Amino acid sequence: MAENLIISAGSKEEKYAVLYGQVKALAEGENDIIANMANISSMIHQTFGFWWTGFYRVCGQELVLGPFQGPLACSRIRFGRGVCGTAWKEAKTIVVPDVEQFPGHIACSSASRSEIVVPVFNECNTEVVAVLDIDSAELDTFDQTDKEWLEKIARLLYPIR
């Protein structure tokens, strides 16, 4: 079954449209959040070949590393620190074309050049409970298309009730 989930052809928009349908079907069939985070990070990572794709979960005043694909990562990030902590604090998606230009960027890997971090909200859409963090080894990888589709995918983890 997993081999059928790989999307290899089409524009970025087309890949996201297919990926969204696959993630939606997967999330509707599984109620364990960690299992869904693991599969979603894998699906995004395989589809686009990003450097690092994964989740950090809110635990008190820190983000704690969750399921991911890619090299070794930072285990904990404080509220308001780095791109992930800032996206959590501001409760909004942050697109960073060049991580060297982001004040306070936390360099878990020197290979990371650009980044997008998408907050994951609870089912009431009132509180950030995690962030989806994606790093690229290339500059200026992420744009409005990534932002819109990744926000839609993140909403599938905790559908609004």
C-alpha positions as protocol buffer text, in pm:
chain_id: "A"
residue {
  index: 1
  type: MET
  ca { x: 0 y: 0 z: 0 }
}
residue {
  index: 2
  type: ALA
  ca { x: 276 y: 251 z: 89 }
}
residue {
  index: 3
  type: GLU
  ca { x: 423 y: 231 z: -259 }
}
residue {
  index: 4
  type: ASN
  ca { x: 92 y: 357 z: -399 }
}
residue {
  index: 5
  type: LEU
  ca { x: 127 y: 673 z: -190 }
}
residue {
  index: 6
  type: ILE
  ca { x: 433 y: 804 z: -374 }
}
residue {
  index: 7
  type: ILE
  ca { x: 352 y: 1095 z: -606 }
}
residue {
  index: 8
  type: SER
  ca { x: 620 y: 1136 z: -869 }
}
residue {
  index: 9
  type: ALA
  ca { x: 472 y: 1342 z: -1152 }
}
residue {
  index: 10
  type: GLY
  ca { x: 301 y: 1677 z: -1195 }
}
residue {
  index: 11
  type: SER
  ca { x: 340 y: 2037 z: -1085 }
}
residue {
  index: 12
  type: LYS
  ca { x: 380 y: 2133 z: -720 }
}
residue {
  index: 13
  type: GLU
  ca { x: 9 y: 2222 z: -707 }
}
residue {
  index: 14
  type: GLU
  ca { x: -89 y: 1886 z: -859 }
}
residue {
  index: 15
  type: LYS
  ca { x: 135 y: 1695 z: -619 }
}
residue {
  index: 16
  type: TYR
  ca { x: -18 y: 1875 z: -321 }
}
residue {
  index: 17
  type: ALA
  ca { x: -372 y: 1808 z: -445 }
}
residue {
  index: 18
  type: VAL
  ca { x: -304 y: 1433 z: -470 }
}
residue {
  index: 19
  type: LEU
  ca { x: -111 y: 1432 z: -142 }
}
residue {
  index: 20
  type: TYR
  ca { x: -394 y: 1611 z: 37 }
}
residue {
  index: 21
  type: GLY
  ca { x: -643 y: 1345 z: -71 }
}
residue {
  index: 22
  type: GLN
  ca { x: -411 y: 1069 z: 47 }
}
residue {
  index: 23
  type: VAL
  ca { x: -346 y: 1237 z: 383 }
}
residue {
  index: 24
  type: LYS
  ca { x: -718 y: 1299 z: 433 }
}
residue {
  index: 25
  type: ALA
  ca { x: -798 y: 931 z: 370 }
}
residue {
  index: 26
  type: LEU
  ca { x: -518 y: 823 z: 602 }
}
residue {
  index: 27
  type: ALA
  ca { x: -614 y: 1063 z: 885 }
}
residue {
  index: 28
  type: GLU
  ca { x: -983 y: 969 z: 868 }
}
residue {
  index: 29
  type: GLY
  ca { x: -890 y: 604 z: 912 }
}
residue {
  index: 30
  type: GLU
  ca { x: -655 y: 651 z: 1209 }
}
residue {
  index: 31
  type: ASN
  ca { x: -727 y: 831 z: 1536 }
}
residue {
  index: 32
  type: ASP
  ca { x: -379 y: 812 z: 1690 }
}
residue {
  index: 33
  type: ILE
  ca { x: -211 y: 1151 z: 1645 }
}
residue {
  index: 34
  type: ILE
  ca { x: 146 y: 1017 z: 1662 }
}
residue {
  index: 35
  type: ALA
  ca { x: 75 y: 754 z: 1397 }
}
residue {
  index: 36
  type: ASN
  ca { x: -76 y: 1023 z: 1174 }
}
residue {
  index: 37
  type: MET
  ca { x: 217 y: 1259 z: 1229 }
}
residue {
  index: 38
  type: ALA
  ca { x: 461 y: 980 z: 1141 }
}
residue {
  index: 39
  type: ASN
  ca { x: 283 y: 889 z: 819 }
}
residue {
  index: 40
  type: ILE
  ca { x: 216 y: 1249 z: 717 }
}
residue {
  index: 41
  type: SER
  ca { x: 580 y: 1349 z: 763 }
}
residue {
  index: 42
  type: SER
  ca { x: 682 y: 1047 z: 556 }
}
residue {
  index: 43
  type: MET
  ca { x: 431 y: 1123 z: 281 }
}
residue {
  index: 44
  type: ILE
  ca { x: 539 y: 1487 z: 249 }
}
residue {
  index: 45
  type: HIS
  ca { x: 906 y: 1392 z: 263 }
}
residue {
  index: 46
  type: GLN
  ca { x: 875 y: 1125 z: -7 }
}
residue {
  index: 47
  type: THR
  ca { x: 663 y: 1343 z: -232 }
}
residue {
  index: 48
  type: PHE
  ca { x: 892 y: 1646 z: -233 }
}
residue {
  index: 49
  type: GLY
  ca { x: 1232 y: 1518 z: -119 }
}
residue {
  index: 50
  type: PHE
  ca { x: 1283 y: 1792 z: 139 }
}
residue {
  index: 51
  type: TRP
  ca { x: 1592 y: 1787 z: 365 }
}
residue {
  index: 52
  type: TRP
  ca { x: 1390 y: 1743 z: 687 }
}
residue {
  index: 53
  type: THR
  ca { x: 1017 y: 1699 z: 744 }
}
residue {
  index: 54
  type: GLY
  ca { x: 855 y: 1650 z: 1081 }
}
residue {
  index: 55
  type: PHE
  ca { x: 657 y: 1761 z: 1379 }
}
residue {
  index: 56
  type: TYR
  ca { x: 732 y: 1920 z: 1713 }
}
residue {
  index: 57
  type: ARG
  ca { x: 466 y: 1878 z: 1982 }
}
residue {
  index: 58
  type: VAL
  ca { x: 381 y: 2139 z: 2245 }
}
residue {
  index: 59
  type: CYS
  ca { x: 475 y: 2009 z: 2590 }
}
residue {
  index: 60
  type: GLY
  ca { x: 450 y: 2282 z: 2851 }
}
residue {
  index: 61
  type: GLN
  ca { x: 669 y: 2574 z: 2744 }
}
residue {
  index: 62
  type: GLU
  ca { x: 869 y: 2369 z: 2494 }
}
residue {
  index: 63
  type: LEU
  ca { x: 828 y: 2204 z: 2160 }
}
residue {
  index: 64
  type: VAL
  ca { x: 939 y: 1842 z: 2183 }
}
residue {
  index: 65
  type: LEU
  ca { x: 1055 y: 1648 z: 1879 }
}
residue {
  index: 66
  type: GLY
  ca { x: 787 y: 1424 z: 1730 }
}
residue {
  index: 67
  type: PRO
  ca { x: 779 y: 1198 z: 1427 }
}
residue {
  index: 68
  type: PHE
  ca { x: 1008 y: 1310 z: 1145 }
}
residue {
  index: 69
  type: GLN
  ca { x: 1197 y: 1212 z: 832 }
}
residue {
  index: 70
  type: GLY
  ca { x: 1557 y: 1322 z: 777 }
}
residue {
  index: 71
  type: PRO
  ca { x: 1879 y: 1362 z: 973 }
}
residue {
  index: 72
  type: LEU
  ca { x: 1922 y: 1410 z: 1347 }
}
residue {
  index: 73
  type: ALA
  ca { x: 1716 y: 1698 z: 1487 }
}
residue {
  index: 74
  type: CYS
  ca { x: 1697 y: 1927 z: 1788 }
}
residue {
  index: 75
  type: SER
  ca { x: 1499 y: 1752 z: 2062 }
}
residue {
  index: 76
  type: ARG
  ca { x: 1352 y: 2059 z: 2234 }
}
residue {
  index: 77
  type: ILE
  ca { x: 1280 y: 2417 z: 2131 }
}
residue {
  index: 78
  type: ARG
  ca { x: 1166 y: 2684 z: 2375 }
}
residue {
  index: 79
  type: PHE
  ca { x: 859 y: 2900 z: 2320 }
}
residue {
  index: 80
  type: GLY
  ca { x: 941 y: 3192 z: 2090 }
}
residue {
  index: 81
  type: ARG
  ca { x: 1287 y: 3059 z: 1991 }
}
residue {
  index: 82
  type: GLY
  ca { x: 1391 y: 2993 z: 1633 }
}
residue {
  index: 83
  type: VAL
  ca { x: 1148 y: 2955 z: 1346 }
}
residue {
  index: 84
  type: CYS
  ca { x: 948 y: 2677 z: 1515 }
}
residue {
  index: 85
  type: GLY
  ca { x: 913 y: 2856 z: 1848 }
}
residue {
  index: 86
  type: THR
  ca { x: 820 y: 3179 z: 1670 }
}
residue {
  index: 87
  type: ALA
  ca { x: 551 y: 3009 z: 1459 }
}
residue {
  index: 88
  type: TRP
  ca { x: 411 y: 2862 z: 1783 }
}
residue {
  index: 89
  type: LYS
  ca { x: 422 y: 3197 z: 1963 }
}
residue {
  index: 90
  type: GLU
  ca { x: 264 y: 3390 z: 1674 }
}
residue {
  index: 91
  type: ALA
  ca { x: 24 y: 3106 z: 1585 }
}
residue {
  index: 92
  type: LYS
  ca { x: 93 y: 3155 z: 1216 }
}
residue {
  index: 93
  type: THR
  ca { x: 287 y: 2997 z: 933 }
}
residue {
  index: 94
  type: ILE
  ca { x: 637 y: 3131 z: 881 }
}
residue {
  index: 95
  type: VAL
  ca { x: 817 y: 3098 z: 547 }
}
residue {
  index: 96
  type: VAL
  ca { x: 1191 y: 3164 z: 562 }
}
residue {
  index: 97
  type: PRO
  ca { x: 1362 y: 3195 z: 221 }
}
residue {
  index: 98
  type: ASP
  ca { x: 1711 y: 3203 z: 380 }
}
residue {
  index: 99
  type: VAL
  ca { x: 1753 y: 3073 z: 735 }
}
residue {
  index: 100
  type: GLU
  ca { x: 2075 y: 3274 z: 775 }
}
residue {
  index: 101
  type: GLN
  ca { x: 1859 y: 3589 z: 760 }
}
residue {
  index: 102
  type: PHE
  ca { x: 1614 y: 3479 z: 1032 }
}
residue {
  index: 103
  type: PRO
  ca { x: 1707 y: 3634 z: 1370 }
}
residue {
  index: 104
  type: GLY
  ca { x: 1763 y: 3361 z: 1628 }
}
residue {
  index: 105
  type: HIS
  ca { x: 1747 y: 3072 z: 1380 }
}
residue {
  index: 106
  type: ILE
  ca { x: 1838 y: 2745 z: 1551 }
}
residue {
  index: 107
  type: ALA
  ca { x: 2074 y: 2553 z: 1325 }
}
residue {
  index: 108
  type: CYS
  ca { x: 2003 y: 2187 z: 1392 }
}
residue {
  index: 109
  type: SER
  ca { x: 2180 y: 2121 z: 1060 }
}
residue {
  index: 110
  type: SER
  ca { x: 2410 y: 2345 z: 859 }
}
residue {
  index: 111
  type: ALA
  ca { x: 2262 y: 2188 z: 543 }
}
residue {
  index: 112
  type: SER
  ca { x: 1927 y: 2359 z: 603 }
}
residue {
  index: 113
  type: ARG
  ca { x: 1896 y: 2669 z: 384 }
}
residue {
  index: 114
  type: SER
  ca { x: 1522 y: 2754 z: 380 }
}
residue {
  index: 115
  type: GLU
  ca { x: 1231 y: 2656 z: 602 }
}
residue {
  index: 116
  type: ILE
  ca { x: 856 y: 2661 z: 649 }
}
residue {
  index: 117
  type: VAL
  ca { x: 684 y: 2606 z: 983 }
}
residue {
  index: 118
  type: VAL
  ca { x: 308 y: 2554 z: 1002 }
}
residue {
  index: 119
  type: PRO
  ca { x: 120 y: 2560 z: 1333 }
}
residue {
  index: 120
  type: VAL
  ca { x: -112 y: 2270 z: 1409 }
}
residue {
  index: 121
  type: PHE
  ca { x: -420 y: 2382 z: 1602 }
}
residue {
  index: 122
  type: ASN
  ca { x: -643 y: 2180 z: 1836 }
}
residue {
  index: 123
  type: GLU
  ca { x: -991 y: 2069 z: 1727 }
}
residue {
  index: 124
  type: CYS
  ca { x: -1141 y: 2398 z: 1852 }
}
residue {
  index: 125
  type: ASN
  ca { x: -887 y: 2593 z: 1642 }
}
residue {
  index: 126
  type: THR
  ca { x: -794 y: 2795 z: 1951 }
}
residue {
  index: 127
  type: GLU
  ca { x: -455 y: 2663 z: 2059 }
}
residue {
  index: 128
  type: VAL
  ca { x: -133 y: 2554 z: 1885 }
}
residue {
  index: 129
  type: VAL
  ca { x: -62 y: 2194 z: 1988 }
}
residue {
  index: 130
  type: ALA
  ca { x: 223 y: 2120 z: 1746 }
}
residue {
  index: 131
  type: VAL
  ca { x: 411 y: 2257 z: 1449 }
}
residue {
  index: 132
  type: LEU
  ca { x: 494 y: 2101 z: 1114 }
}
residue {
  index: 133
  type: ASP
  ca { x: 854 y: 2194 z: 1033 }
}
residue {
  index: 134
  type: ILE
  ca { x: 1004 y: 2144 z: 687 }
}
residue {
  index: 135
  type: ASP
  ca { x: 1360 y: 2233 z: 589 }
}
residue {
  index: 136
  type: SER
  ca { x: 1515 y: 2244 z: 244 }
}
residue {
  index: 137
  type: ALA
  ca { x: 1881 y: 2223 z: 146 }
}
residue {
  index: 138
  type: GLU
  ca { x: 1807 y: 2490 z: -118 }
}
residue {
  index: 139
  type: LEU
  ca { x: 1742 y: 2861 z: -73 }
}
residue {
  index: 140
  type: ASP
  ca { x: 1393 y: 3003 z: -133 }
}
residue {
  index: 141
  type: THR
  ca { x: 1220 y: 2665 z: -166 }
}
residue {
  index: 142
  type: PHE
  ca { x: 885 y: 2751 z: -7 }
}
residue {
  index: 143
  type: ASP
  ca { x: 614 y: 2981 z: -142 }
}
residue {
  index: 144
  type: GLN
  ca { x: 243 y: 3059 z: -112 }
}
residue {
  index: 145
  type: THR
  ca { x: 150 y: 2723 z: -268 }
}
residue {
  index: 146
  type: ASP
  ca { x: 341 y: 2535 z: 3 }
}
residue {
  index: 147
  type: LYS
  ca { x: 192 y: 2757 z: 273 }
}
residue {
  index: 148
  type: GLU
  ca { x: -169 y: 2705 z: 162 }
}
residue {
  index: 149
  type: TRP
  ca { x: -147 y: 2329 z: 107 }
}
residue {
  index: 150
  type: LEU
  ca { x: 57 y: 2255 z: 420 }
}
residue {
  index: 151
  type: GLU
  ca { x: -191 y: 2453 z: 630 }
}
residue {
  index: 152
  type: LYS
  ca { x: -473 y: 2243 z: 483 }
}
residue {
  index: 153
  type: ILE
  ca { x: -279 y: 1923 z: 555 }
}
residue {
  index: 154
  type: ALA
  ca { x: -204 y: 2036 z: 914 }
}
residue {
  index: 155
  type: ARG
  ca { x: -577 y: 2095 z: 974 }
}
residue {
  index: 156
  type: LEU
  ca { x: -642 y: 1728 z: 899 }
}
residue {
  index: 157
  type: LEU
  ca { x: -462 y: 1626 z: 1220 }
}
residue {
  index: 158
  type: TYR
  ca { x: -728 y: 1793 z: 1437 }
}
residue {
  index: 159
  type: PRO
  ca { x: -1038 y: 1863 z: 1228 }
}
residue {
  index: 160
  type: ILE
  ca { x: -1238 y: 2160 z: 1357 }
}
residue {
  index: 161
  type: ARG
  ca { x: -1547 y: 2050 z: 1544 }
}
